[in-house]
Amino acid sequence: MKKTFALIAAILLFWNSLYSQNVGINNANPEAALDVIGDVIFRTNPITAADGINYSFDILTVRSNYYRVTGPTADFTIASLLAGVDGRVITLFNRSGFSMQLNNEDAGSSLTEQIVTGTNADLVIVNKGIVTLQYDGDEQKWIVKSSSKGA
């Protein structure tokens, strides 16, 4: 009986160590789920916006966390983004040559695709401006984390 208990305890400890370890990159002693010593590269992916109002802006077909927005021939609006996964962070770099407006909780958008700007107003990102958003699973909305005015 003692051998069986010891065997079960050993298996459980081994199983636990497999699934609860921190991962270190260039780090022999990781202190977080992912602990990196060195640089990290996040590649830019192009994404095309249409003229006018963009509902359910597709950030799922080409997955990235940093998008270079191009395409429109005039000022344009992103009313909503396709629903995300809790914690997903994306950055939109406006390289369209025109102003990009993000609508705050657009009434015509699906509730799970809405954007919360944090100002209770729409947010305008000029050409060469950047906005970073994170999907909040509890709110079930995209939340603006930061933005820049651009040039």
Secondary structure, DSSP 8 states (H G I E B T S, - for coil): -HHHHHHHHHHHHHHHHHHS--EEES-SS--SSEEE-S------EEEE--SEEESSB--SSS--SEEEEE--SS-EEE--B----TT-EEEEEE-SSS-EEE-SS-TTS-GGG-EE-SSSS-EEE-TT-EEEEEEETTTTEEEEEEE----
